[in-house]
Amino acid sequence: MVVRVGINGFGTIGKRIAAAVSKQPDMTLVGITKASPDWKAWFAKRYNYPLFLAVPEKIEDFKKAGIEVEGTVEDLVSQADVMVDCSPEKIGAKNKEVLYLPKNTKAIFEGGEKASVADVSFVSLCNYDEGVGKNYIRCVSCNTTGLVRSLYQLDQAFGIERVIATMVRRGADPHEIKRGPINAIVIDPPTLPSHHGPDVKTIMPHVNITTFAVKVPTTISHLHCVTVDLKNGATTEDVIDIFAKSPRIILLSAEKGIRSTAEVIEFARDLERPRNDLYELAIWLESIKVENKTLYFFQAVHQESIVVPNNIDALRAITSTTTKEESISLTNKTLEILEPGIYPP
């Protein structure tokens, strides 16, 4: 079965999912939507992605810009087996009611939507089987994805008593010019916990987790400071061994010069990835420390790309086309995701 995929929205996440879908042997991209005929629409045409109107009333604007479209978003929904909704935050829930439900079209939503929009919140390494055959899946946010990746492995190996994590969040994506902060560290939110802990519990409901969050003047990555009380005894070496074998996790070495998020992204650039994407969760090797049963570590989350593999796996789960192991293996191969281990070797 070749899954026909439509993507509603062509921003930071939408364009990356479109590129990833185009690399899958069992998927075909039937189209993407744009709300305005801007430079992103030009790139969509340059990539030969079929382009549809997100806002049908804008047809004259597209004509004036000389950008041909295949039809409206309603037409795209009719052609797709699954829609991946990459609309701005909270728009996805509206799209579900007016676009996907009336046409009985399955849909995948992103982490900006509330968990209630979907049948299941999803991180493929943790709960792939819960998404199999569902009508609506929500791929959780970049920060939640990063937390679940590391916490799931720890929970499987040692059990988790409690987690306290601080999200040091980027202030904006690199292209955004209307967001900040510019010269501040912003408590975001000032109340506790931040939404990330409750969001983790939509995937791992048994985990006792509290999260804090601040925004800082950077655009390239999030940084997590994580403290985990383990149920069962473990050494620092035990944890390193688990992380070094965990899919979609890489250990980066500060001793070999990777001491900042800037160097993490430079590492991704030198992999010659499109858009310097880092699909893997990066954990600093030297930061891993166990004292008694308490574990400490730092991890970096590339907010623009870490959710992309989950979306590809979600497309297979929602259409019941492969097993968890088969999907993760194929996604890893097509996106050239690194084998787990310590980098540089």
C-alpha positions in Angstrom: 0.0 0.0 0.0 1.3 3.5 -0.9 -0.2 6.1 1.5 -1.4 9.3 -0.2 -0.3 12.1 2.1 -1.5 15.7 2.1 0.1 18.4 4.2 -1.9 21.4 5.5 0.6 24.1 6.1 4.1 24.6 4.7 6.0 26.3 7.5 8.9 25.1 9.7 7.5 21.6 10.3 5.3 21.2 7.2 8.1 21.7 4.7 10.3 19.2 6.6 7.6 16.6 6.7 6.9 17.1 3.0 10.6 16.5 2.2 10.6 13.4 4.5 7.4 12.0 2.9 9.0 12.4 -0.5 11.8 10.0 0.6 9.5 7.2 1.6 9.0 4.3 -0.8 5.6 3.6 0.7 4.2 7.1 0.6 3.4 9.7 -2.0 2.9 13.4 -1.4 -0.4 14.5 -3.1 0.0 18.1 -2.1 0.7 20.9 0.3 -1.3 24.0 1.2 -0.3 27.6 1.3 -2.4 30.6 2.6 -0.5 33.2 0.6 1.7 33.4 -2.5 4.9 34.2 -0.7 8.4 32.9 -1.2 7.5 29.7 0.6 4.9 29.0 -2.1 7.6 29.6 -4.7 9.8 27.0 -3.1 6.9 24.5 -3.0 6.6 24.9 -6.7 10.3 24.6 -7.2 10.2 21.3 -5.3 7.4 20.2 -7.6 5.0 19.8 -4.7 1.4 20.0 -5.9 0.1 23.3 -4.3 -3.4 23.9 -3.0 -5.1 26.9 -1.5 -5.4 26.9 2.2 -7.7 29.9 1.9 -9.8 29.6 -1.3 -10.6 33.3 -1.3 -7.0 34.0 -2.0 -7.1 32.6 -5.5 -6.8 36.0 -7.2 -3.6 36.7 -5.1 -2.0 33.6 -6.4 -3.0 34.4 -10.0 -1.5 37.8 -9.7 1.7 36.3 -8.4 1.8 33.8 -11.3 1.6 30.8 -9.1 -0.6 28.0 -10.3 -2.6 25.9 -7.8 -4.2 22.5 -8.2 -7.3 23.4 -6.2 -8.4 24.1 -2.7 -7.6 22.5 0.6 -11.0 20.7 0.4 -9.8 19.1 -2.9 -6.5 18.0 -1.3 -8.4 16.4 1.6 -10.5 14.5 -0.9 -7.3 13.1 -2.5 -5.4 12.2 0.6 -5.6 9.0 2.7 -4.1 11.0 5.6 -3.7 14.7 6.2 -0.8 16.0 8.3 -2.0 19.3 9.8 0.9 21.7 10.2 -1.2 24.7 10.6 -0.5 27.4 13.2 -1.2 26.5 16.8 -4.9 25.8 17.6 -6.0 26.0 13.9 -5.7 22.2 13.6 -8.6 21.6 15.9 -10.8 23.8 13.7 -9.6 22.1 10.6 -10.6 18.7 12.1 -14.2 19.9 12.5 -14.6 21.6 9.1 -12.3 19.6 6.8 -11.3 16.1 8.1 -14.4 14.9 9.9 -16.9 15.7 7.1 -14.7 13.8 4.6 -13.9 11.0 7.0 -10.2 11.6 6.4 -7.6 10.5 8.9 -5.3 13.2 10.2 -2.1 13.8 12.2 -1.7 16.9 14.3 1.3 18.6 15.8 2.2 19.4 19.4 0.7 22.9 19.4 -2.8 21.3 19.5 -4.3 20.0 22.7 -4.2 16.3 23.4 -8.0 16.2 23.1 -7.8 16.8 19.3 -6.7 13.2 18.7 -7.3 9.7 19.7 -3.7 9.3 21.0 -0.6 11.4 21.6 2.3 9.8 20.0 6.0 9.2 20.2 6.7 6.2 18.0 9.6 4.7 20.0 7.3 4.6 23.1 3.7 4.0 22.0 3.6 3.2 18.3 1.1 0.4 18.7 -1.4 2.8 20.4 -1.6 4.7 17.1 -2.2 1.7 14.9 -5.5 2.1 13.0 -6.6 5.3 14.8 -8.3 8.1 13.0 -6.4 11.0 14.6 -2.9 11.1 16.1 -1.1 14.0 17.7 2.6 14.0 17.4 3.7 15.8 20.6 5.9 18.9 20.6 9.7 19.0 20.2 10.4 19.4 23.9 8.0 16.6 24.8 9.5 14.4 22.1 13.0 14.9 23.5 11.9 14.2 27.1 10.0 11.1 26.2 12.9 9.7 24.1 15.3 9.7 27.0 12.8 9.0 29.8 11.3 6.0 28.1 14.7 4.3 27.8 15.5 5.1 31.5 12.0 3.8 32.6 12.4 0.6 30.6 15.9 -0.1 32.1 15.7 1.2 35.6 12.2 2.5 36.4 11.5 6.1 37.2 10.6 7.4 40.7 10.5 11.1 39.8 11.7 13.6 37.2 12.5 17.3 37.5 13.4 19.0 34.2 14.1 22.5 33.2 13.4 23.5 29.6 15.8 26.3 28.4 13.8 27.1 25.3 14.8 29.0 22.2 13.0 32.3 21.8 12.0 31.8 18.2 12.9 29.8 15.1 15.7 31.2 13.0 13.5 32.9 10.4 11.1 34.5 12.8 11.5 38.3 13.3 8.5 39.2 15.4 9.3 37.1 18.5 11.8 37.3 21.3 13.2 37.8 23.8 16.1 39.9 22.6 17.8 40.8 25.9 16.1 38.8 28.6 15.5 35.4 30.2 11.7 35.0 30.3 10.0 32.7 32.8 7.6 30.9 30.5 5.2 30.2 32.1 5.6 31.9 35.5 3.3 29.2 37.0 4.3 25.6 37.6 4.5 23.2 36.1 5.1 24.1 32.5 2.9 22.3 30.0 5.8 19.9 29.1 5.4 17.7 32.2 1.6 17.1 31.7 2.3 16.5 28.0 4.8 13.8 28.8 2.1 12.1 30.9 -0.1 11.9 27.8 2.5 9.3 26.6 3.8 8.0 29.9 1.0 8.6 32.4 2.7 6.8 35.3 5.7 9.1 35.4 5.9 11.6 38.2 7.3 14.6 36.5 7.6 18.4 37.1 8.9 20.7 34.5 10.1 24.3 34.5 10.6 26.5 31.4 12.4 29.7 30.4 12.9 31.3 27.1 16.3 32.7 26.1 17.7 34.8 23.2 18.7 32.0 20.9 17.0 30.4 17.8 18.9 27.2 17.1 17.9 24.7 19.8 16.4 23.9 23.2 18.5 22.7 26.1 17.1 20.4 28.9 18.5 20.1 32.4 17.2 16.8 33.6 17.2 15.2 37.1 15.8 11.7 37.4 15.3 9.6 40.6 15.6 6.0 39.5 13.7 3.2 41.1 16.5 0.6 40.7 20.1 1.0 41.3 22.3 2.1 38.4 25.8 3.5 37.8 26.8 6.3 35.6 28.3 3.6 33.3 25.0 1.7 33.2 23.1 4.8 32.0 25.7 5.7 29.4 25.4 2.1 28.1 21.6 2.4 27.8 21.7 5.7 26.0 24.5 4.6 23.7 22.3 1.7 22.5 19.0 3.7 22.3 17.6 4.5 18.8 17.4 8.2 17.8 19.7 9.2 20.7 23.3 10.2 20.2 25.9 11.0 22.9 28.0 14.0 22.1 31.4 14.5 23.6 32.3 17.9 25.3 35.8 16.7 25.6 36.0 16.6 21.8 34.8 20.1 21.5 30.9 20.0 21.4 30.1 22.1 24.4 27.1 24.2 23.2 24.0 24.1 21.2 25.8 26.1 18.5 28.3 23.3 18.2 25.5 20.7 18.2 24.0 22.4 15.1 27.4 22.8 13.5 27.7 19.0 14.0 24.4 18.6 12.1 25.7 21.0 9.3 28.8 18.9 8.9 26.6 15.8 8.5 25.4 17.7 5.4 21.8 17.3 6.4 19.1 19.4 4.6 18.5 22.5 6.6 21.1 21.3 9.2 18.4 19.2 10.8 19.2 17.0 13.7 16.5 14.3 14.1 18.4 12.7 16.9 18.2 13.7 20.6 21.7 14.8 21.6 22.8 14.0 25.2 26.1 15.3 26.5 28.2 12.3 27.5 30.1 14.0 30.2 27.0 15.4 31.8 25.6 12.0 32.7 26.1 11.4 36.4 24.5 9.1 38.9 24.7 9.8 42.6 23.0 7.2 44.8 19.8 6.7 42.7 19.7 10.2 41.2 20.7 10.8 37.6 21.6 14.1 36.1 22.2 15.0 32.4 21.9 17.7 29.7 20.2 17.1 26.4 19.7 19.3 23.3 16.6 19.3 21.1 16.6 20.6 17.6 13.1 22.1 17.6 12.7 22.3 13.9 13.3 18.6 13.1 13.1 16.2 16.0 9.4 15.5 15.5 9.8 14.7 11.8 10.6 10.9 12.2 7.6 10.6 14.6 5.3 12.0 11.9 6.6 9.5 9.3 6.0 6.7 11.7 2.6 8.0 12.6 1.6 7.9 8.9 2.4 4.2 8.9 0.7 3.5 12.3 -2.5 5.4 11.4 -2.8 3.4 8.1 -1.8 0.1 9.7 0.8 -0.5 7.0 3.8 -1.8 9.0 4.9 -2.9 12.5 6.7 -0.5 14.9 10.1 -2.1 14.2 9.6 -2.0 10.4 8.5 1.6 10.4 11.2 2.9 12.7 13.9 1.0 10.7 12.6 2.3 7.3 12.3 5.9 8.6 15.8 5.8 10.1 17.2 4.5 6.8 15.4 7.0 4.5 16.3 10.0 6.7 19.8 8.7 7.3 19.4 8.9 11.1 22.6 8.1 12.9 23.1 4.8 14.6 23.1 5.2 18.4 26.5 5.7 20.0 29.1 8.2 21.1 30.1 11.0 18.6 32.7 11.6 17.5 33.5 7.9 17.9 
